[in-house]
Amino acid sequence: MENISFEAKNISVKDAARIMGKSEQFIRQGLIEGYLPIGMAVKRPGSSHYCYYIIPKKLYELTGYYHSGNTSEGVTNGKEKTN
């Protein structure tokens, strides 16, 4: 692995879906069921909703895509927009 510095920031489900070329539901279900090793899904007691945490380093290890922490507006088809 290259010498890349990863921040402990969460990547949104929307960005991860764009980067991987999958639907947001695919990412959510993969995290819930544990077959997508890029983060975790946590369900709070008494709630029917999940919170998702996608780890930048794990996403990089799986896809080779480095997410610089820009918002979803800075990502198109898995590649950051450049001006």
N, CA, C and O atoms as a GROMACS GRO file, in nm:
protein
  332
    1MET      N    1   0.085  -0.118   0.000
    1MET     CA    2   0.000   0.000   0.000
    1MET      C    3   0.089   0.123   0.000
    1MET      O    4   0.192   0.127   0.068
    2GLU      N    5   0.049   0.221  -0.076
    2GLU     CA    6   0.120   0.348  -0.081
    2GLU      C    7   0.117   0.414   0.056
    2GLU      O    8   0.039   0.375   0.143
    3ASN      N    9   0.202   0.512   0.074
    3ASN     CA   10   0.207   0.585   0.199
    3ASN      C   11   0.100   0.695   0.197
    3ASN      O   12   0.131   0.810   0.168
    4ILE      N   13  -0.023   0.657   0.227
    4ILE     CA   14  -0.137   0.749   0.223
    4ILE      C   15  -0.184   0.773   0.365
    4ILE      O   16  -0.190   0.681   0.446
    5SER      N   17  -0.216   0.898   0.395
    5SER     CA   18  -0.269   0.933   0.526
    5SER      C   19  -0.421   0.928   0.522
    5SER      O   20  -0.484   0.996   0.440
    6PHE      N   21  -0.480   0.849   0.609
    6PHE     CA   22  -0.625   0.837   0.614
    6PHE      C   23  -0.677   0.908   0.738
    6PHE      O   24  -0.626   0.888   0.849
    7GLU      N   25  -0.776   0.991   0.718
    7GLU     CA   26  -0.841   1.057   0.830
    7GLU      C   27  -0.953   0.967   0.881
    7GLU      O   28  -1.002   0.881   0.807
    8ALA      N   29  -0.992   0.984   1.004
    8ALA     CA   30  -1.096   0.901   1.064
    8ALA      C   31  -1.235   0.956   1.034
    8ALA      O   32  -1.323   0.952   1.120
    9LYS      N   33  -1.254   1.006   0.913
    9LYS     CA   34  -1.384   1.060   0.876
    9LYS      C   35  -1.468   0.953   0.810
    9LYS      O   36  -1.417   0.864   0.742
   10ASN      N   37  -1.596   0.962   0.832
   10ASN     CA   38  -1.692   0.870   0.773
   10ASN      C   39  -1.712   0.905   0.625
   10ASN      O   40  -1.715   1.023   0.588
   11ILE      N   41  -1.726   0.803   0.542
   11ILE     CA   42  -1.764   0.822   0.402
   11ILE      C   43  -1.912   0.791   0.393
   11ILE      O   44  -1.958   0.692   0.450
   12SER      N   45  -1.987   0.872   0.324
   12SER     CA   46  -2.131   0.850   0.316
   12SER      C   47  -2.162   0.725   0.233
   12SER      O   48  -2.083   0.682   0.149
   13VAL      N   49  -2.279   0.668   0.260
   13VAL     CA   50  -2.326   0.554   0.182
   13VAL      C   51  -2.336   0.594   0.035
   13VAL      O   52  -2.303   0.516  -0.054
   14LYS      N   53  -2.383   0.716   0.011
   14LYS     CA   54  -2.397   0.766  -0.126
   14LYS      C   55  -2.262   0.767  -0.198
   14LYS      O   56  -2.253   0.722  -0.312
   15ASP      N   57  -2.158   0.819  -0.134
   15ASP     CA   58  -2.025   0.822  -0.195
   15ASP      C   59  -1.971   0.681  -0.217
   15ASP      O   60  -1.916   0.652  -0.324
   16ALA      N   61  -1.986   0.594  -0.118
   16ALA     CA   62  -1.937   0.456  -0.132
   16ALA      C   63  -2.006   0.386  -0.248
   16ALA      O   64  -1.942   0.311  -0.323
   17ALA      N   65  -2.136   0.410  -0.264
   17ALA     CA   66  -2.210   0.348  -0.375
   17ALA      C   67  -2.156   0.398  -0.510
   17ALA      O   68  -2.139   0.319  -0.603
   18ARG      N   69  -2.130   0.527  -0.519
   18ARG     CA   70  -2.074   0.582  -0.644
   18ARG      C   71  -1.936   0.525  -0.672
   18ARG      O   72  -1.905   0.488  -0.786
   19ILE      N   73  -1.853   0.520  -0.570
   19ILE     CA   74  -1.717   0.469  -0.586
   19ILE      C   75  -1.718   0.324  -0.632
   19ILE      O   76  -1.639   0.286  -0.718
   20MET      N   77  -1.806   0.242  -0.574
   20MET     CA   78  -1.810   0.100  -0.605
   20MET      C   79  -1.898   0.066  -0.726
   20MET      O   80  -1.897  -0.047  -0.774
   21GLY      N   81  -1.974   0.165  -0.774
   21GLY     CA   82  -2.062   0.139  -0.888
   21GLY      C   83  -2.180   0.050  -0.850
   21GLY      O   84  -2.228  -0.029  -0.931
   22LYS      N   85  -2.224   0.063  -0.727
   22LYS     CA   86  -2.336  -0.017  -0.675
   22LYS      C   87  -2.444   0.077  -0.623
   22LYS      O   88  -2.423   0.198  -0.614
   23SER      N   89  -2.558   0.021  -0.588
   23SER     CA   90  -2.666   0.102  -0.532
   23SER      C   91  -2.639   0.130  -0.384
   23SER      O   92  -2.563   0.058  -0.319
   24GLU      N   93  -2.703   0.233  -0.334
   24GLU     CA   94  -2.692   0.264  -0.192
   24GLU      C   95  -2.747   0.149  -0.108
   24GLU      O   96  -2.694   0.118  -0.002
   25GLN      N   97  -2.854   0.085  -0.156
   25GLN     CA   98  -2.913  -0.028  -0.083
   25GLN      C   99  -2.815  -0.145  -0.076
   25GLN      O  100  -2.810  -0.215   0.026
   26PHE      N  101  -2.738  -0.168  -0.182
   26PHE     CA  102  -2.636  -0.274  -0.181
   26PHE      C  103  -2.534  -0.247  -0.069
   26PHE      O  104  -2.498  -0.338   0.006
   27ILE      N  105  -2.490  -0.123  -0.059
   27ILE     CA  106  -2.392  -0.086   0.044
   27ILE      C  107  -2.453  -0.106   0.183
   27ILE      O  108  -2.390  -0.167   0.270
   28ARG      N  109  -2.574  -0.055   0.204
   28ARG     CA  110  -2.639  -0.069   0.335
   28ARG      C  111  -2.656  -0.216   0.374
   28ARG      O  112  -2.623  -0.256   0.485
   29GLN      N  113  -2.709  -0.295   0.281
   29GLN     CA  114  -2.735  -0.436   0.312
   29GLN      C  115  -2.605  -0.512   0.335
   29GLN      O  116  -2.598  -0.599   0.422
   30GLY      N  117  -2.502  -0.480   0.258
   30GLY     CA  118  -2.371  -0.543   0.278
   30GLY      C  119  -2.312  -0.512   0.414
   30GLY      O  120  -2.249  -0.598   0.476
   31LEU      N  121  -2.331  -0.391   0.460
   31LEU     CA  122  -2.282  -0.354   0.594
   31LEU      C  123  -2.365  -0.421   0.703
   31LEU      O  124  -2.310  -0.468   0.803
   32ILE      N  125  -2.497  -0.424   0.686
   32ILE     CA  126  -2.585  -0.487   0.785
   32ILE      C  127  -2.554  -0.636   0.798
   32ILE      O  128  -2.544  -0.687   0.909
   33GLU      N  129  -2.540  -0.704   0.685
   33GLU     CA  130  -2.519  -0.849   0.687
   33GLU      C  131  -2.372  -0.889   0.707
   33GLU      O  132  -2.342  -1.007   0.728
   34GLY      N  133  -2.283  -0.792   0.702
   34GLY     CA  134  -2.143  -0.820   0.730
   34GLY      C  135  -2.061  -0.876   0.616
   34GLY      O  136  -1.948  -0.920   0.637
   35TYR      N  137  -2.115  -0.876   0.494
   35TYR     CA  138  -2.038  -0.930   0.381
   35TYR      C  139  -1.961  -0.823   0.306
   35TYR      O  140  -1.888  -0.854   0.212
   36LEU      N  141  -1.975  -0.699   0.344
   36LEU     CA  142  -1.902  -0.590   0.281
   36LEU      C  143  -1.805  -0.534   0.387
   36LEU      O  144  -1.847  -0.462   0.477
   37PRO      N  145  -1.675  -0.568   0.375
   37PRO     CA  146  -1.579  -0.537   0.482
   37PRO      C  147  -1.523  -0.395   0.479
   37PRO      O  148  -1.402  -0.377   0.491
   38ILE      N  149  -1.608  -0.296   0.463
   38ILE     CA  150  -1.560  -0.158   0.456
   38ILE      C  151  -1.607  -0.073   0.574
   38ILE      O  152  -1.578   0.046   0.579
   39GLY      N  153  -1.679  -0.132   0.665
   39GLY     CA  154  -1.730  -0.055   0.778
   39GLY      C  155  -1.829  -0.135   0.859
   39GLY      O  156  -1.818  -0.257   0.870
   40MET      N  157  -1.926  -0.065   0.915
   40MET     CA  158  -2.024  -0.133   1.001
   40MET      C  159  -2.159  -0.063   0.997
   40MET      O  160  -2.171   0.054   0.962
   41ALA      N  161  -2.260  -0.139   1.035
   41ALA     CA  162  -2.395  -0.086   1.051
   41ALA      C  163  -2.435  -0.112   1.195
   41ALA      O  164  -2.419  -0.224   1.245
   42VAL      N  165  -2.487  -0.010   1.260
   42VAL     CA  166  -2.525  -0.022   1.401
   42VAL      C  167  -2.671   0.015   1.415
   42VAL      O  168  -2.716   0.119   1.368
   43LYS      N  169  -2.744  -0.073   1.482
   43LYS     CA  170  -2.886  -0.048   1.508
   43LYS      C  171  -2.901  -0.018   1.656
   43LYS      O  172  -2.863  -0.098   1.742
   44ARG      N  173  -2.956   0.095   1.685
   44ARG     CA  174  -2.975   0.133   1.825
   44ARG      C  175  -3.089   0.054   1.886
   44ARG      O  176  -3.187   0.025   1.819
   45PRO      N  177  -3.076   0.019   2.014
   45PRO     CA  178  -3.183  -0.055   2.082
   45PRO      C  179  -3.316   0.021   2.073
   45PRO      O  180  -3.321   0.142   2.099
   46GLY      N  181  -3.420  -0.048   2.038
   46GLY     CA  182  -3.553   0.012   2.030
   46GLY      C  183  -3.580   0.088   1.902
   46GLY      O  184  -3.687   0.145   1.885
   47SER      N  185  -3.484   0.088   1.811
   47SER     CA  186  -3.500   0.162   1.685
   47SER      C  187  -3.504   0.063   1.569
   47SER      O  188  -3.452  -0.048   1.578
   48SER      N  189  -3.567   0.104   1.461
   48SER     CA  190  -3.567   0.021   1.341
   48SER      C  191  -3.469   0.075   1.238
   48SER      O  192  -3.460   0.022   1.127
   49HIS      N  193  -3.395   0.180   1.273
   49HIS     CA  194  -3.301   0.244   1.181
   49HIS      C  195  -3.157   0.210   1.215
   49HIS      O  196  -3.123   0.188   1.331
   50TYR      N  197  -3.074   0.207   1.111
   50TYR     CA  198  -2.932   0.180   1.127
   50TYR      C  199  -2.852   0.308   1.105
   50TYR      O  200  -2.894   0.398   1.032
   51CYS      N  201  -2.737   0.314   1.170
   51CYS     CA  202  -2.636   0.416   1.142
   51CYS      C  203  -2.521   0.342   1.074
   51CYS      O  204  -2.488   0.229   1.111
   52TYR      N  205  -2.460   0.404   0.974
   52TYR     CA  206  -2.356   0.339   0.896
   52TYR      C  207  -2.225   0.414   0.911
   52TYR      O  208  -2.222   0.537   0.911
   53TYR      N  209  -2.116   0.339   0.925
   53TYR     CA  210  -1.983   0.397   0.932
   53TYR      C  211  -1.897   0.326   0.828
   53TYR      O  212  -1.874   0.205   0.837
   54ILE      N  213  -1.849   0.401   0.730
   54ILE     CA  214  -1.763   0.346   0.625
   54ILE      C  215  -1.623   0.402   0.647
   54ILE      O  216  -1.604   0.524   0.650
   55ILE      N  217  -1.527   0.313   0.662
   55ILE     CA  218  -1.391   0.348   0.697
   55ILE      C  219  -1.310   0.374   0.570
   55ILE      O  220  -1.297   0.285   0.486
   56PRO      N  221  -1.254   0.495   0.555
   56PRO     CA  222  -1.180   0.528   0.433
   56PRO      C  223  -1.070   0.429   0.396
   56PRO      O  224  -1.056   0.392   0.280
   57LYS      N  225  -0.992   0.386   0.493
   57LYS     CA  226  -0.882   0.293   0.465
   57LYS      C  227  -0.933   0.159   0.414
   57LYS      O  228  -0.874   0.100   0.324
   58LYS      N  229  -1.042   0.110   0.472
   58LYS     CA  230  -1.098  -0.018   0.429
   58LYS      C  231  -1.157  -0.008   0.288
   58LYS      O  232  -1.144  -0.101   0.209
   59LEU      N  233  -1.221   0.105   0.258
   59LEU     CA  234  -1.273   0.126   0.123
   59LEU      C  235  -1.158   0.129   0.023
   59LEU      O  236  -1.170   0.072  -0.086
   60TYR      N  237  -1.048   0.194   0.059
   60TYR     CA  238  -0.930   0.199  -0.026
   60TYR      C  239  -0.873   0.058  -0.049
   60TYR      O  240  -0.840   0.022  -0.162
   61GLU      N  241  -0.862  -0.020   0.058
   61GLU     CA  242  -0.808  -0.155   0.047
   61GLU      C  243  -0.892  -0.242  -0.046
   61GLU      O  244  -0.838  -0.328  -0.116
   62LEU      N  245  -1.024  -0.223  -0.046
   62LEU     CA  246  -1.113  -0.303  -0.128
   62LEU      C  247  -1.118  -0.254  -0.273
   62LEU      O  248  -1.124  -0.335  -0.366
   63THR      N  249  -1.116  -0.123  -0.292
   63THR     CA  250  -1.139  -0.068  -0.426
   63THR      C  251  -1.017  -0.002  -0.489
   63THR      O  252  -1.012   0.014  -0.611
   64GLY      N  253  -0.920   0.037  -0.408
   64GLY     CA  254  -0.806   0.112  -0.459
   64GLY      C  255  -0.837   0.259  -0.478
   64GLY      O  256  -0.756   0.334  -0.532
   65TYR      N  257  -0.955   0.302  -0.434
   65TYR     CA  258  -0.997   0.440  -0.449
   65TYR      C  259  -0.968   0.517  -0.321
   65TYR      O  260  -1.012   0.478  -0.213
   66TYR      N  261  -0.894   0.626  -0.333
   66TYR     CA  262  -0.866   0.711  -0.219
   66TYR      C  263  -0.969   0.823  -0.214
   66TYR      O  264  -0.978   0.903  -0.307
   67HIS      N  265  -1.044   0.829  -0.108
   67HIS     CA  266  -1.146   0.931  -0.088
   67HIS      C  267  -1.085   1.039  -0.002
   67HIS      O  268  -1.050   1.014   0.113
   68SER      N  269  -1.073   1.160  -0.056
   68SER     CA  270  -1.004   1.267   0.014
   68SER      C  271  -1.088   1.336   0.120
   68SER      O  272  -1.039   1.426   0.188
   69GLY      N  273  -1.212   1.295   0.135
   69GLY     CA  274  -1.297   1.356   0.236
   69GLY      C  275  -1.388   1.462   0.180
   69GLY      O  276  -1.461   1.527   0.254
   70ASN      N  277  -1.385   1.482   0.048
   70ASN     CA  278  -1.477   1.577  -0.014
   70ASN      C  279  -1.619   1.526  -0.002
   70ASN      O  280  -1.640   1.406   0.020
   71THR      N  281  -1.714   1.613  -0.016
   71THR     CA  282  -1.854   1.572  -0.011
   71THR      C  283  -1.891   1.498  -0.137
   71THR      O  284  -1.811   1.489  -0.230
   72SER      N  285  -2.010   1.444  -0.142
   72SER     CA  286  -2.054   1.368  -0.258
   72SER      C  287  -2.054   1.453  -0.384
   72SER      O  288  -2.050   1.399  -0.495
   73GLU      N  289  -2.058   1.585  -0.368
   73GLU     CA  290  -2.054   1.671  -0.485
   73GLU      C  291  -1.919   1.663  -0.554
   73GLU      O  292  -1.907   1.697  -0.672
   74GLY      N  293  -1.816   1.619  -0.483
   74GLY     CA  294  -1.682   1.610  -0.540
   74GLY      C  295  -1.650   1.474  -0.598
   74GLY      O  296  -1.536   1.449  -0.637
   75VAL      N  297  -1.748   1.384  -0.604
   75VAL     CA  298  -1.723   1.251  -0.655
   75VAL      C  299  -1.820   1.220  -0.767
   75VAL      O  300  -1.941   1.238  -0.751
   76THR      N  301  -1.769   1.175  -0.879
   76THR     CA  302  -1.853   1.135  -0.991
   76THR      C  303  -1.802   1.001  -1.043
   76THR      O  304  -1.685   0.990  -1.082
   77ASN      N  305  -1.886   0.901  -1.043
   77ASN     CA  306  -1.850   0.769  -1.093
   77ASN      C  307  -1.720   0.719  -1.031
   77ASN      O  308  -1.636   0.660  -1.100
   78GLY      N  309  -1.704   0.742  -0.901
   78GLY     CA  310  -1.587   0.691  -0.832
   78GLY      C  311  -1.461   0.773  -0.850
   78GLY      O  312  -1.356   0.735  -0.799
   79LYS      N  313  -1.468   0.884  -0.920
   79LYS     CA  314  -1.349   0.967  -0.939
   79LYS      C  315  -1.378   1.109  -0.896
   79LYS      O  316  -1.486   1.163  -0.923
   80GLU      N  317  -1.282   1.169  -0.828
   80GLU     CA  318  -1.302   1.305  -0.783
   80GLU      C  319  -1.302   1.400  -0.901
   80GLU      O  320  -1.225   1.384  -0.996
   81LYS      N  321  -1.387   1.499  -0.894
   81LYS     CA  322  -1.389   1.603  -0.996
   81LYS      C  323  -1.266   1.691  -0.979
   81LYS      O  324  -1.226   1.722  -0.867
   82THR      N  325  -1.209   1.731  -1.089
   82THR     CA  326  -1.098   1.826  -1.083
   82THR      C  327  -1.137   1.948  -1.163
   82THR      O  328  -1.203   1.936  -1.266
   83ASN      N  329  -1.097   2.064  -1.117
   83ASN     CA  330  -1.132   2.187  -1.186
   83ASN      C  331  -1.025   2.226  -1.282
   83ASN      O  332  -1.037   2.329  -1.350
   0.00000   0.00000   0.00000
